[in-house]
Amino acid sequence: MLIGSLKSIDKAKILYNHIFFSNLSEDFIDELYIDERYKEIINHKNYNPRVISFITDSQRLIEIKKDDYWSYILSTLEDPAQIWENVFDRQTDEISKDIMVAVVLHKGRISEKELEEIYYKLCAEKNGEYGKTFSFVMKALTGSLLNRNIVGKEIYYDLFNPSISDFITLNYLSNKFYILKLINLSNKILCLETLIDLGKNNIIDKVIVSYVLKEFLNKNKNKNLWSEFSLVSLSGFLEVSDIKEIFNLIKSSFFVDKNYSIRSFKFILHLMNNGIIVSDNTFFGLLSEVKSIFIDSGDYYLLSNLSNIFSLIKLDENSEYYILLKKEILEYFYSEITSMVIQDNVVDGIYLADDYYEELVVDYVDNILKNDFPIKFNEDDIYNIISFLDVDDAIQANMNGAYNHEHDKFESSSFSQSDYIDPITDLFDRS
């Protein structure tokens, strides 16, 4: 069952059935009717049938007083970890726990093919002692901890409830050796991104994150790690000395695979700013390799980072690459200036062409070029960019926004609830 696909009335029916078919005493049921508290349960972000079953299980409520029942419900909804603790500790074997942790490290979603590969790698580590098939194990996990989804030809698993991720992170991601093992068995770049996010949000100890990232790079230094190394270096979890040490070991083969991405230039800029790549002609060896990246790139941040690199190495403005980059930046602005002006509300409040004045956009473009693209642009470049602005479109966007705002105000003021019967209230009606 996909919880996100349930409508409120479907959630209401599940709750209603649990309340009236679970031997809850009448005084406990009364607590749910105070100020229509049942609606708060239905609309809660952590709603799912397992939680509903848990909070309406009369056997679990033996030691709960009637007056404490609502606070018990709220605490369970806010922190469903106690439910998953019961499932993990009593109903899940070790290899199934490993699978669940792997799913969390893949941001809570993983293809069946990838997960099956991880599963059999885990089995191999146990020297064949674990004889259950992948499909057998997944049947046990599906519907209780995982959802199995089929979209076209793709089959993937995701978490039955987001709170499972919180429980696993808190209880199973404090062992740095365990985390490192699972990352090495998995989609490494995705798992590293997850680990870095958890560290930045102070969910996992930063010392653990730093250790895992450094050890991962050290253990894999003989492989091409462009994406992984750039991600880890930019994360802020490694000391500059660590990055420099590892880079010096692998730099001779670093650009062999040409596995470049938008992150690539940000990474090179980071290396330059920290003195790991010297800002001299060293970079020219890369230019012939990466030239194709920024041709027709259409990416703001990639072009911006490359501009900063060219500024650092003081590239001659008459050189082929400088001229090419400037051309790409101008073409990007020619195609995007109208949407940028609309999105950033540069001409907000202007509804007539006669009220539009060019200086607003001149200052806007000038500031962006100075702050994000530190190569030489002149006044003619700025006015050429502005010549591509569709002023009529920008004004129309303002008019549409104003109309939608007024329309919403009218709808909210004119809508009458006098004849409306809420289906959830109707379902729970006890009269």
C-alpha positions in Angstrom: 0.0 0.0 0.0 1.4 3.4 -0.9 0.5 5.7 2.0 1.0 8.8 -0.1 -1.7 7.7 -2.5 -4.4 7.3 0.2 -7.1 10.0 0.2 -8.2 11.5 3.5 -11.5 9.7 3.4 -9.6 6.4 2.9 -7.4 7.2 5.9 -10.5 8.0 7.9 -12.1 4.7 7.0 -9.0 2.8 8.2 -9.0 4.7 11.5 -12.7 4.3 11.9 -12.5 0.5 11.5 -9.6 0.2 13.9 -11.5 2.2 16.5 -14.7 0.3 16.4 -13.3 -3.2 15.8 -10.4 -3.2 18.2 -12.1 -3.6 21.6 -11.3 0.0 22.6 -13.4 1.0 25.6 -16.0 3.7 25.1 -14.2 6.2 27.3 -11.1 5.9 25.2 -13.1 6.4 22.0 -14.6 9.5 23.6 -11.1 11.0 23.8 -10.9 10.9 20.0 -14.1 12.8 19.6 -13.1 15.8 21.7 -12.7 18.7 19.2 -12.7 16.1 16.4 -9.3 14.9 17.3 -9.6 12.0 14.9 -9.1 14.5 12.1 -5.7 15.4 13.6 -4.7 11.8 13.4 -5.9 11.4 9.8 -4.0 14.5 8.6 -0.8 13.8 10.5 2.4 13.5 8.4 3.3 10.2 10.0 -0.1 8.6 9.5 0.1 5.0 8.3 -2.0 1.8 9.1 0.8 0.3 11.3 0.7 3.4 13.5 -3.1 3.3 13.6 -3.1 -0.3 14.6 -0.5 0.4 17.3 -2.4 3.3 18.9 -5.8 1.5 18.9 -4.5 -1.8 20.2 -6.3 -2.3 23.5 -3.7 -4.8 24.7 -1.0 -2.0 24.6 -3.3 0.4 26.5 -3.7 -1.6 29.7 -1.4 0.7 31.6 -2.5 3.9 29.9 -5.1 6.0 31.7 -8.0 7.4 29.7 -6.8 11.0 30.4 -3.4 10.2 29.1 -4.6 8.5 25.9 -4.5 11.5 23.6 -1.0 12.5 24.7 0.0 8.9 24.1 -1.4 9.1 20.6 0.4 12.3 19.8 3.7 11.1 21.1 3.4 8.0 19.0 2.5 9.9 15.9 5.4 12.4 16.4 7.9 9.6 17.1 6.8 6.2 15.7 10.3 4.8 16.5 8.8 2.5 19.2 6.8 0.7 16.5 9.8 0.1 14.2 11.9 -1.0 17.2 9.4 -3.8 17.8 9.5 -4.8 14.2 13.3 -4.7 13.9 14.2 -6.3 17.2 11.6 -9.1 17.1 10.7 -9.7 13.5 13.8 -8.9 11.4 17.0 -11.0 10.9 20.4 -9.4 10.5 20.6 -9.5 6.7 17.2 -8.0 6.4 18.3 -5.2 8.7 21.3 -4.7 6.4 19.0 -4.4 3.5 16.9 -1.8 5.3 20.0 0.3 6.1 21.1 0.1 2.5 17.7 1.4 1.4 18.0 4.4 3.8 21.6 5.1 2.5 20.1 5.2 -1.0 17.8 8.1 0.1 15.0 5.7 0.8 14.5 4.4 -2.7 16.4 1.8 -4.7 15.8 -0.3 -7.8 15.1 -4.0 -7.3 18.1 -4.9 -9.5 20.5 -2.8 -7.3 19.0 -4.2 -4.1 19.3 -7.8 -5.2 22.9 -7.2 -6.1 23.6 -5.8 -2.6 21.7 -8.7 -1.0 23.8 -11.4 -2.7 27.0 -9.5 -1.9 25.9 -9.6 1.8 25.2 -13.3 1.5 28.7 -13.9 0.0 30.2 -12.2 3.0 28.6 -14.8 5.2 30.3 -17.6 3.1 27.0 -19.0 1.9 25.7 -19.6 5.4 22.5 -17.6 4.6 20.5 -19.7 2.1 17.3 -17.7 1.7 16.6 -16.3 -1.8 16.2 -12.6 -2.4 12.5 -12.9 -3.3 11.8 -14.8 -0.1 13.4 -12.1 2.0 11.7 -9.3 0.2 8.3 -10.8 0.6 8.7 -10.6 4.3 9.8 -7.0 4.2 7.3 -5.7 1.7 4.2 -4.4 3.3 5.7 -4.0 6.7 8.9 -2.0 6.1 9.1 -1.5 2.4 6.8 -0.8 -0.6 7.4 -2.6 -3.9 6.5 -0.3 -6.8 6.2 -1.1 -10.5 6.3 1.8 -12.9 6.5 0.7 -16.5 9.4 -1.7 -16.7 11.0 -0.3 -13.6 10.6 -2.1 -10.2 11.9 -0.3 -7.2 11.5 -0.3 -3.4 11.0 2.6 -1.0 10.3 2.9 2.7 6.9 2.0 4.0 7.0 5.2 6.1 9.5 8.0 6.3 9.8 7.5 10.1 11.6 4.2 9.4 14.5 6.3 8.1 14.7 8.3 11.3 14.6 5.1 13.4 17.4 3.4 11.3 19.6 6.5 11.3 19.3 6.9 15.1 20.0 3.2 15.8 22.0 1.7 13.0 24.3 4.5 11.7 26.6 5.1 14.6 29.1 2.4 13.6 31.6 3.9 11.1 32.9 0.5 10.0 29.4 -0.8 9.3 28.5 2.3 7.3 31.7 2.1 5.2 31.0 -1.6 4.5 27.5 -0.9 3.2 28.7 2.1 1.1 31.3 -0.1 -0.6 28.6 -2.6 -1.5 26.2 0.0 -2.9 25.6 2.9 -5.2 28.5 4.8 -3.8 27.8 8.3 -5.0 24.2 8.2 -3.8 25.2 6.8 -0.4 27.9 9.4 0.1 25.4 12.1 -0.7 23.1 10.7 2.0 25.8 10.5 4.6 27.0 14.0 3.9 23.4 15.3 4.2 22.9 13.5 7.5 26.2 15.0 8.8 25.3 18.5 7.7 21.9 18.2 9.4 23.6 17.0 12.6 21.8 13.7 12.5 25.0 11.7 12.4 28.2 12.6 14.3 30.4 14.7 12.0 33.5 12.7 13.3 31.9 9.5 11.9 31.1 11.1 8.6 34.6 12.5 8.2 36.1 9.1 9.0 33.9 7.2 6.5 34.5 9.7 3.7 38.3 9.7 4.2 38.5 5.9 4.5 36.3 5.5 1.4 38.7 7.6 -0.7 41.7 5.9 0.7 40.4 2.4 0.0 39.3 3.3 -3.5 42.2 5.6 -4.5 43.3 3.2 -7.3 39.9 3.7 -9.0 38.6 6.6 -11.0 36.8 8.7 -8.5 36.0 12.0 -10.2 32.4 12.2 -9.0 33.0 10.7 -5.6 36.2 12.7 -4.8 34.7 16.0 -6.0 31.5 15.4 -3.9 33.6 14.5 -0.7 36.0 17.4 -1.2 33.2 19.9 -1.5 31.3 18.5 1.5 33.5 20.3 4.1 34.1 17.2 6.1 37.7 16.7 5.1 40.7 18.8 6.0 42.4 20.5 3.0 45.6 18.5 3.9 43.6 15.2 3.5 42.2 16.3 0.2 45.7 17.3 -1.0 47.2 14.1 0.1 44.7 11.9 -1.7 44.6 14.1 -4.8 48.4 13.9 -5.1 48.1 10.1 -5.1 45.5 9.9 -7.9 46.0 13.1 -10.0 48.0 11.3 -12.8 44.9 9.3 -13.7 42.3 11.7 -12.5 41.0 13.0 -15.8 41.3 9.7 -17.8 37.6 8.7 -17.6 36.3 12.2 -18.6 33.4 11.6 -16.2 32.7 15.3 -15.9 29.6 17.0 -14.4 28.3 20.3 -13.3 30.1 19.7 -10.0 33.4 19.3 -11.9 34.2 23.0 -12.3 33.1 23.8 -8.8 35.5 21.1 -7.6 38.4 22.4 -9.7 37.7 25.9 -8.4 37.7 24.5 -4.8 41.1 22.8 -5.5 42.5 26.1 -6.8 41.2 28.2 -4.0 42.9 25.9 -1.5 46.2 25.7 -3.3 45.8 22.1 -4.3 45.9 22.9 -8.0 48.3 25.8 -8.6 46.6 28.7 -10.5 49.0 28.6 -13.4 49.3 26.9 -16.8 48.6 23.5 -15.1 44.9 24.0 -15.9 45.6 24.4 -19.6 46.1 20.6 -19.8 42.5 20.3 -18.8 41.0 22.8 -21.2 41.2 20.6 -24.2 39.6 17.8 -22.3 36.7 19.8 -20.8 36.0 22.2 -23.7 32.9 20.2 -24.7 31.3 20.5 -21.3 30.6 24.2 -21.5 29.7 24.3 -25.2 25.9 24.4 -25.3 25.9 23.6 -21.6 22.9 25.9 -20.7 23.8 25.7 -17.1 24.2 28.8 -15.0 26.4 27.5 -12.2 28.7 25.6 -14.5 29.4 28.7 -16.6 29.8 30.8 -13.4 32.3 28.3 -11.9 34.3 28.2 -15.1 34.3 32.0 -15.2 35.9 32.1 -11.7 38.5 29.5 -12.8 39.5 31.6 -15.8 39.7 34.7 -13.5 42.0 32.8 -11.1 44.4 31.6 -13.8 44.3 35.1 -15.4 43.4 33.6 -18.7 44.1 36.0 -21.6 40.8 37.6 -22.7 41.8 37.1 -26.3 42.4 33.4 -26.0 40.1 30.9 -27.7 38.7 29.5 -24.5 38.0 33.0 -23.0 36.1 34.1 -26.1 34.2 30.8 -26.3 33.1 31.0 -22.6 32.0 34.6 -23.0 30.0 33.7 -26.1 28.3 30.8 -24.1 27.4 33.1 -21.2 25.9 35.7 -23.5 23.9 33.1 -25.3 22.7 31.7 -22.0 21.4 35.2 -21.0 19.9 35.8 -24.4 17.7 32.7 -24.0 17.0 33.1 -20.3 16.7 36.8 -19.6 12.9 36.9 -19.8 12.3 34.0 -17.4 15.0 35.4 -15.0 13.4 38.8 -14.9 10.0 37.3 -14.3 11.2 34.8 -11.6 13.2 37.5 -9.7 10.3 40.0 -10.0 12.6 42.6 -11.5 9.7 44.6 -13.0 7.2 43.7 -10.3 4.2 46.1 -10.1 4.5 47.2 -13.8 1.3 46.6 -15.8 1.7 48.9 -18.7 4.5 49.1 -21.3 4.7 52.9 -20.8 5.6 52.4 -17.1 8.6 50.1 -18.0 12.1 51.6 -17.8 15.2 49.9 -18.9 17.5 51.0 -16.1 15.8 48.4 -13.7 17.0 45.6 -15.9 20.4 47.2 -16.6 21.2 47.2 -12.9 19.9 43.7 -12.5 22.0 42.2 -15.3 25.1 44.3 -14.4 25.0 43.0 -10.7 24.6 39.4 -11.8 27.6 39.6 -14.3 29.8 41.3 -11.7 29.0 38.9 -8.9 28.8 35.5 -10.7 30.7 35.9 -13.9 34.1 37.6 -13.3 35.2 38.0 -16.8 35.0 41.2 -18.8 31.6 42.4 -20.1 31.1 45.9 -21.4 28.0 48.1 -21.6 27.2 46.9 -25.1 27.1 43.3 -23.8 24.5 44.3 -21.2 22.3 46.1 -23.6 22.5 43.2 -26.1 21.2 40.9 -23.3 18.4 43.3 -22.5 17.4 43.5 -26.2 16.3 39.8 -25.8 13.9 40.6 -22.9 10.3 40.2 -23.9 8.8 43.1 -22.0 5.3 42.1 -22.9 5.7 38.6 -21.4 7.1 40.1 -18.2 4.2 42.5 -17.9 1.7 39.7 -18.7 3.2 37.6 -16.0 2.6 40.5 -13.5 -1.0 40.8 -14.7 -1.6 37.0 -14.4 -0.2 37.1 -10.9 -2.4 40.0 -9.9 -5.5 38.3 -11.4 -4.8 35.0 -9.6 -4.3 36.8 -6.3 -7.6 38.7 -6.7 -9.4 35.6 -7.9 -8.3 33.6 -4.9 -9.5 36.3 -2.6 -12.9 36.3 -4.3 -13.2 32.5 -4.2 -12.3 32.4 -0.5 -14.8 35.2 0.4 -17.7 34.0 -1.8 -17.5 30.3 -1.0 -20.4 29.2 1.3 -20.1 26.2 3.5 -23.7 26.1 4.5 -24.7 23.2 2.3 -21.4 21.3 2.6 -21.3 18.1 4.6 -17.8 16.9 5.5 -17.6 13.2 4.6 -15.1 12.5 7.4 -17.4 14.2 10.0 -20.3 12.3 8.5 -18.4 8.9 8.8 -17.6 9.5 12.4 -21.1 10.8 13.3 -22.4 9.0 16.4 -25.9 10.4 16.4 
